[in-house]
C-alpha cells in the first residue's frame, strides 16, 4: 500500500454528503468536525463489501460482540501495551452513550463533575443535560503548551464532587498527557473517591516520540474506578458506522454500571461491528500511512502560521488531527469562527463551544490532503491581511 489514496481533490470532497461538507455552502471548505478526508482502510472497505455482497443486513450473530471485544483487547495489547479482559468490555453505539450512563449511575443531580477545559463540547453538554454541577479546572497554558493545574484541581473538589471526566489525548489542545501527569490525576481521584470516565478515542493518533498511556493501565487501584471509552471511529474514519466500546477496569465496576437498564442503549449494527473488527485486526498499515500524513500536516500548519500569521497562537499538538488556534491578537470585530467563515470561506469550530473563556479561539481540523490544507491556510491568511 502506498500513500496515493490520501490525495483527494477538493471537488470530490465537496460531493460528500456527511456533516463536514454539507453544513456550509459549496464555496466553503469544511475544516471543523473531527472527520478525516481520507478513504477508509482497504480491510474495512472489503469487510463492508462482503456484508453488502452477501446481503447480510439481519441481526448479528450471537458471538459478533465477543469478536469485537476480543479485537479491541488484542489491539490494546499490541499497540498500547495494556492487557485487558474482553469480558470487562461493553459494546455501544458511541462513547457518549456510556458517558451519560456513567454520570446517571455514579452521581446524583447537583453532584460535581470535574472537567478540564477547554474540552470537547459534549463533555460540557453531558454535565448540563444530567443536571450535574460543572467543577471546571481550566488547563494551564505557557510557552510550551497546555498542562493540568493540579493545585486548582484540588481546590475545586469538594464533598459533592463524584466524578472526573478525562479526555486523553485531549481535544482540542492535542495534549497526550504524560505518565507523571496521569499518575497525579490518579492520586487525586483515589484521594477523593472519584469515578473516572476516560475518553481515549484519539488514542491511536499520537505523534512520534510520544505514546498514549491508558489511564486504567496505571494500576489495579485506579483501574477499579475507571471506565475507558474508545472506538475505531477517529483513528479509522468510521464515525458514521456507530460502534464503540466501554471498558471497565474491574468486574465489580461493570456490575455496578450494569444496574442501569442496558437495553436503553440498543446495540451497534452488524456493519459497524464488522468494520470495527477489521480496523483493529487488519488496519495497522493504513493507519501508519495516515499518521505520517497527519504528522506532515501538523508541521505544515506550524510552519505556515509562523511565516504568515504569527499573530495566531499555536502549540504543536502531540496527538489528534486538531489545531487549537488563539486568534486574540488578531483583534477581530467578531468571533474568529464567524470571521473566517465569512471572509475566508473556511468552516472552523468556534472556541466558545469548548469553554466560554475560549471565545477568541478556533479549532482547525487538518486531516485533509496537503493541497486542501494549503488552500485553507492561504484563505485564512489572505482574509486577515486584506
Secondary structure per residue as TSV (DSSP state, phi and psi in degrees):
chain	resnum	aa	ss	phi	psi
A	1	X	-	360.0	131.0
A	2	X	-	-109.1	-178.6
A	3	X	G	-92.3	11.6
A	4	X	G	-63.2	-26.2
A	5	X	G	-66.3	-14.1
A	6	X	G	-80.6	-15.9
A	7	X	-	-93.2	90.4
A	8	X	-	-112.6	128.6
A	9	X	-	-70.0	155.1
A	10	X	H	-60.1	-37.8
A	11	X	H	-65.3	-29.7
A	12	X	H	-73.9	-35.4
A	13	X	H	-64.4	-36.6
A	14	X	H	-64.5	-21.5
A	15	X	T	-79.3	-9.6
A	16	X	-	-66.5	146.6
A	17	X	-	-99.7	-2.2
A	18	X	S	-72.6	175.4
A	19	X	H	-58.8	-40.4
A	20	X	H	-59.6	-39.9
A	21	X	H	-104.6	-2.2
A	22	X	H	-108.1	-13.1
A	23	X	S	-68.6	-40.4
A	24	X	S	-107.0	179.6
A	25	X	-	-70.1	170.7
A	26	X	T	-66.0	-17.4
A	27	X	T	-91.1	0.4
A	28	X	S	-101.6	138.1
A	29	X	E	-93.2	122.6
A	30	X	E	-76.7	120.8
A	31	X	-	-139.4	40.6
A	32	X	-	-119.5	-84.3
A	33	X	S	-56.2	148.2
A	34	X	S	-80.4	65.9
A	35	X	-	-113.8	143.5
A	36	X	-	-88.4	156.2
A	37	X	S	-97.1	22.5
A	38	X	S	-106.9	147.0
A	39	X	-	-62.3	154.1
A	40	X	-	-70.4	166.7
A	41	X	-	-61.4	143.5
A	42	X	H	-53.0	-37.9
A	43	X	H	-61.8	-37.4
A	44	X	H	-69.6	-46.1
A	45	X	H	-60.9	-41.8
A	46	X	H	-63.7	-40.0
A	47	X	H	-64.0	-41.2
A	48	X	H	-69.0	-40.0
A	49	X	H	-61.0	-38.6
A	50	X	H	-63.4	-41.1
A	51	X	H	-61.2	-45.0
A	52	X	H	-66.9	-44.6
A	53	X	H	-62.3	-35.1
A	54	X	T	-87.2	-0.3
A	55	X	T	54.1	43.1
A	56	X	-	-98.6	76.3
A	57	X	-	-115.4	22.8
A	58	X	S	-89.7	-162.7
A	59	X	-	-65.3	139.1
A	60	X	-	-63.4	155.9
A	61	X	-	-63.5	157.2
A	62	X	T	-58.5	-32.6
A	63	X	T	-95.4	7.8
A	64	X	H	-62.8	-43.0
A	65	X	H	-63.3	-40.2
A	66	X	H	-62.7	-37.4
A	67	X	H	-64.5	-40.4
A	68	X	H	-67.5	-41.5
A	69	X	H	-62.3	-39.3
A	70	X	H	-66.9	-38.2
A	71	X	H	-64.2	-38.8
A	72	X	H	-63.7	-46.1
A	73	X	H	-62.2	-40.8
A	74	X	H	-64.3	-41.9
A	75	X	H	-63.2	-43.6
A	76	X	H	-64.9	-36.5
A	77	X	H	-67.4	-46.8
A	78	X	H	-70.8	-45.2
A	79	X	H	-92.5	-28.0
A	80	X	H	-129.1	8.5
A	81	X	-	54.2	40.4
A	82	X	-	-122.9	114.9
A	83	X	-	-92.8	122.5
A	84	X	-	-133.1	162.2
A	85	X	-	-94.0	119.8
A	86	X	G	-55.6	-27.8
A	87	X	G	-69.3	-13.9
A	88	X	G	-93.5	17.9
A	89	X	E	-119.7	137.3
A	90	X	E	-110.7	145.8
A	91	X	E	-95.4	138.7
A	92	X	E	-139.5	172.0
A	93	X	S	-73.5	-40.7
A	94	X	-	-156.2	167.2
A	95	X	H	-67.0	-29.7
A	96	X	H	-68.7	-27.0
A	97	X	H	-56.0	-48.4
A	98	X	H	-68.7	-35.2
A	99	X	H	-62.7	-48.3
A	100	X	H	-62.3	-42.6
A	101	X	H	-63.4	-41.6
A	102	X	H	-64.6	-39.4
A	103	X	H	-61.2	-44.4
A	104	X	H	-65.6	-36.6
A	105	X	H	-78.8	-37.7
A	106	X	H	-110.7	11.0
A	107	X	-	-150.1	169.4
A	108	X	-	-121.5	159.2
A	109	X	T	-51.9	132.7
A	110	X	T	92.6	-15.2
A	111	X	-	-68.4	155.7
A	112	X	E	-91.2	138.8
A	113	X	E	-122.1	122.8
A	114	X	E	-79.2	130.0
A	115	X	E	-134.8	133.1
A	116	X	-	-91.5	112.3
A	117	X	S	-102.5	153.4
A	118	X	S	-68.4	151.7
A	119	X	-	-145.8	154.0
A	120	X	-	-46.8	121.0
A	121	X	H	-51.1	-36.5
A	122	X	H	-61.1	-19.5
A	123	X	H	-61.8	-49.4
A	124	X	H	-64.8	-38.6
A	125	X	H	-63.8	-36.4
A	126	X	H	-66.7	-37.9
A	127	X	H	-64.0	-48.1
A	128	X	H	-67.8	-44.9
A	129	X	H	-62.6	-28.9
A	130	X	T	-101.6	13.7
A	131	X	T	57.3	40.9
A	132	X	-	-102.4	164.9
A	133	X	E	-89.6	132.9
A	134	X	E	-82.9	111.2
A	135	X	E	-95.8	86.3
A	136	X	E	-81.5	131.6
A	137	X	-	-126.9	87.9
A	138	X	-	-59.1	141.3
A	139	X	-	-67.5	147.4
A	140	X	E	-81.5	142.7
A	141	X	E	-125.5	131.3
A	142	X	E	-136.8	-166.2
A	143	X	T	-66.3	-18.5
A	144	X	T	-93.6	-9.7
A	145	X	E	128.9	-146.3
A	146	X	E	-112.2	146.0
A	147	X	E	-148.1	170.6
A	148	X	-	-86.5	132.9
A	149	X	-	-89.4	92.1
A	150	X	H	-70.9	-32.5
A	151	X	H	-64.6	-45.7
A	152	X	H	-67.3	-36.2
A	153	X	H	-57.9	-47.1
A	154	X	H	-62.5	-32.8
A	155	X	H	-73.6	-30.9
A	156	X	H	-82.6	-16.8
A	157	X	-	-81.0	131.3
A	158	X	-	-133.3	-167.3
A	159	X	T	-65.7	-21.2
A	160	X	T	-94.4	0.1
A	161	X	E	-78.8	123.5
A	162	X	E	-116.8	-23.0
A	163	X	E	-142.9	154.5
A	164	X	E	-116.7	120.9
A	165	X	E	-98.6	109.9
A	166	X	E	-108.8	138.2
A	167	X	E	-117.9	107.8
A	168	X	S	-144.6	112.4
A	169	X	S	-61.2	155.3
A	170	X	-	-88.3	131.3
A	171	X	T	-112.1	116.0
A	172	X	T	-109.2	-1.2
A	173	X	T	-76.4	-17.7
A	174	X	-	79.3	14.2
A	175	X	-	-71.9	137.1
A	176	X	-	-107.6	97.4
A	177	X	-	-59.6	140.4
A	178	X	-	-75.4	164.2
A	179	X	H	-60.4	-38.8
A	180	X	H	-61.8	-44.4
A	181	X	H	-64.5	-44.7
A	182	X	H	-65.9	-36.0
A	183	X	H	-63.6	-39.1
A	184	X	H	-63.3	-41.5
A	185	X	H	-61.5	-42.8
A	186	X	H	-62.0	-41.6
A	187	X	H	-60.0	-41.7
A	188	X	H	-68.7	-40.1
A	189	X	H	-62.0	-41.5
A	190	X	H	-69.1	-41.5
A	191	X	H	-60.7	-36.2
A	192	X	T	-107.3	11.5
A	193	X	T	57.2	47.5
A	194	X	-	-95.2	139.5
A	195	X	E	-81.0	136.1
A	196	X	E	-110.9	126.7
A	197	X	E	-107.5	112.8
A	198	X	E	-110.0	107.9
A	199	X	E	-82.8	110.3
A	200	X	-	-119.1	36.0
A	201	X	T	-67.6	-22.3
A	202	X	T	-95.9	20.8
A	203	X	T	-58.8	-30.9
A	204	X	T	-90.6	-0.1
A	205	X	-	-110.8	50.7
A	206	X	B	-104.9	138.9
A	207	X	-	-87.5	167.1
A	208	X	T	-53.6	148.5
A	209	X	T	76.3	2.0
A	210	X	-	-129.7	167.3
A	211	X	-	-148.9	154.5
A	212	X	-	-81.9	135.1
A	213	X	-	-116.3	107.6
A	214	X	-	-58.5	131.0
A	215	X	G	-58.6	-40.8
A	216	X	G	-71.2	-10.7
A	217	X	G	-80.9	-3.5
A	218	X	G	-71.9	-15.9
A	219	X	-	155.0	159.3
A	220	X	H	-62.9	-30.2
A	221	X	H	-68.2	-45.0
A	222	X	H	-77.2	-30.9
A	223	X	H	-60.3	-36.2
A	224	X	T	-64.5	-12.9
A	225	X	T	-123.7	17.9
A	226	X	E	-116.4	130.3
A	227	X	E	-107.5	116.3
A	228	X	E	-97.8	124.4
A	229	X	E	-107.5	134.0
A	230	X	E	-157.8	178.1
A	231	X	-	-171.7	160.6
A	232	X	S	-83.8	1.1
A	233	X	H	-64.4	-45.0
A	234	X	H	-76.1	-47.9
A	235	X	H	-63.7	-34.1
A	236	X	H	-115.6	8.3
A	237	X	T	62.4	47.1
A	238	X	-	-131.2	38.5
A	239	X	G	-59.6	-34.1
A	240	X	G	-70.0	-11.0
A	241	X	G	-86.4	-9.7
A	242	X	-	57.3	71.4
A	243	X	-	-147.1	126.4
A	244	X	E	-143.1	170.7
A	245	X	E	-130.4	149.0
A	246	X	E	-124.0	117.8
A	247	X	E	-104.9	135.5
A	248	X	E	-107.8	128.0
A	249	X	S	-70.1	-5.6
A	250	X	S	-155.7	146.4
A	251	X	H	-56.6	-35.0
A	252	X	H	-63.9	-36.3
A	253	X	H	-67.4	-40.5
A	254	X	H	-65.5	-41.4
A	255	X	H	-63.4	-39.2
A	256	X	H	-64.5	-42.9
A	257	X	H	-62.7	-39.3
A	258	X	T	-72.2	-1.8
A	259	X	T	-68.8	-17.9
A	260	X	S	-69.6	149.1
A	261	X	-	-71.2	98.5
A	262	X	G	-67.1	-14.2
A	263	X	G	-65.0	-19.2
A	264	X	G	-63.9	-23.9
A	265	X	G	-82.8	-20.9
A	266	X	-	68.8	-163.1
A	267	X	-	-138.5	155.1
A	268	X	-	-62.8	155.9
A	269	X	-	-76.3	164.4
A	270	X	H	-62.6	-35.4
A	271	X	H	-65.6	-44.6
A	272	X	H	-61.3	-42.1
A	273	X	H	-68.6	-42.7
A	274	X	H	-65.7	-41.4
A	275	X	H	-66.2	-40.5
A	276	X	H	-65.5	-43.6
A	277	X	H	-61.5	-42.4
A	278	X	H	-62.8	-39.1
A	279	X	H	-60.9	-49.5
A	280	X	H	-76.4	-22.4
A	281	X	H	-86.8	-41.9
A	282	X	H	-133.2	15.7
A	283	X	-	-99.0	4.9
A	284	X	H	-61.0	-44.4
A	285	X	H	-63.8	-44.7
A	286	X	H	-58.8	-46.8
A	287	X	H	-62.2	-37.5
A	288	X	H	-62.2	-42.3
A	289	X	H	-65.9	-41.1
A	290	X	H	-65.1	-42.0
A	291	X	H	-62.4	-37.1
A	292	X	H	-61.9	-42.5
A	293	X	H	-66.7	-40.8
A	294	X	H	-64.8	-37.6
A	295	X	H	-62.8	-43.8
A	296	X	H	-62.9	-40.5
A	297	X	H	-66.0	-41.1
A	298	X	H	-65.6	-35.7
A	299	X	H	-69.0	-35.0
A	300	X	H	-61.1	-42.4
A	301	X	H	-61.6	-46.9
A	302	X	H	-62.1	-46.0
A	303	X	H	-64.2	-43.0
A	304	X	H	-65.4	-47.8
A	305	X	H	-62.8	-41.3
A	306	X	H	-61.1	-38.4
A	307	X	H	-84.7	-32.4
A	308	X	H	-118.0	-28.5
A	309	X	-	-134.8	60.8
A	310	X	T	-65.4	-14.6
A	311	X	T	-69.2	-24.4
A	312	X	S	-80.9	122.8
A	313	X	E	-77.6	134.1
A	314	X	E	-151.8	130.9
A	315	X	-	-112.7	128.0
A	316	X	-	-56.5	122.4
A	317	X	-	-66.5	141.1
A	318	X	S	-85.3	-16.2
A	319	X	B	-157.1	171.0
A	320	X	S	72.4	174.8
A	321	X	S	-116.4	38.9
A	322	X	E	-122.5	132.9
A	323	X	E	-109.3	127.4
A	324	X	E	-101.5	109.8
A	325	X	E	-109.9	124.5
A	326	X	E	-92.8	110.5
A	327	X	-	-101.9	15.4
A	328	X	G	-55.1	-45.5
A	329	X	G	-69.5	-11.9
A	330	X	G	-71.3	-21.2
A	331	X	-	52.3	51.9
A	332	X	-	-75.8	154.8
A	333	X	S	-83.5	-4.7
A	334	X	S	-142.7	172.6
A	335	X	-	-60.4	141.0
A	336	X	H	-59.7	-33.0
A	337	X	H	-62.0	-42.2
A	338	X	H	-68.1	-39.7
A	339	X	H	-60.6	-50.3
A	340	X	I	-70.1	-28.5
A	341	X	I	-68.2	-45.5
A	342	X	I	-75.5	-46.7
A	343	X	I	-91.2	-27.2
A	344	X	I	-111.3	-12.2
A	345	X	-	57.1	45.1
A	346	X	E	-124.1	126.0
A	347	X	E	-92.3	113.2
A	348	X	-	-119.5	166.6
A	349	X	E	-83.0	134.4
A	350	X	E	-71.7	134.8
A	351	X	G	-62.2	-29.0
A	352	X	G	-63.4	-21.3
A	353	X	G	-66.8	-24.0
A	354	X	T	-94.4	-19.7
A	355	X	-	178.7	137.6
A	356	X	G	-57.5	-27.3
A	357	X	G	-76.5	-4.3
A	358	X	G	-109.1	30.0
A	359	X	T	-71.2	-10.5
A	360	X	T	-97.5	8.7
A	361	X	E	-107.4	161.0
A	362	X	E	-136.9	156.4
A	363	X	E	-110.7	128.5
A	364	X	E	-111.2	126.6
A	365	X	E	-90.7	114.8
A	366	X	-	-103.5	18.8
A	367	X	-	-85.5	71.7
A	368	X	S	-149.1	161.9
A	369	X	-	-58.5	148.8
A	370	X	H	-53.6	-40.3
A	371	X	H	-63.6	-38.1
A	372	X	H	-70.1	-41.6
A	373	X	H	-61.6	-41.0
A	374	X	H	-59.5	-42.2
A	375	X	H	-64.0	-42.2
A	376	X	H	-58.0	-51.2
A	377	X	H	-66.2	-40.2
A	378	X	H	-64.9	-40.4
A	379	X	H	-61.7	-43.8
A	380	X	H	-63.3	-43.2
A	381	X	H	-64.2	-43.9
A	382	X	H	-63.3	-40.2
A	383	X	H	-62.7	-38.7
A	384	X	H	-71.5	-38.0
A	385	X	H	-87.9	-18.6
A	386	X	-	-78.4	360.0
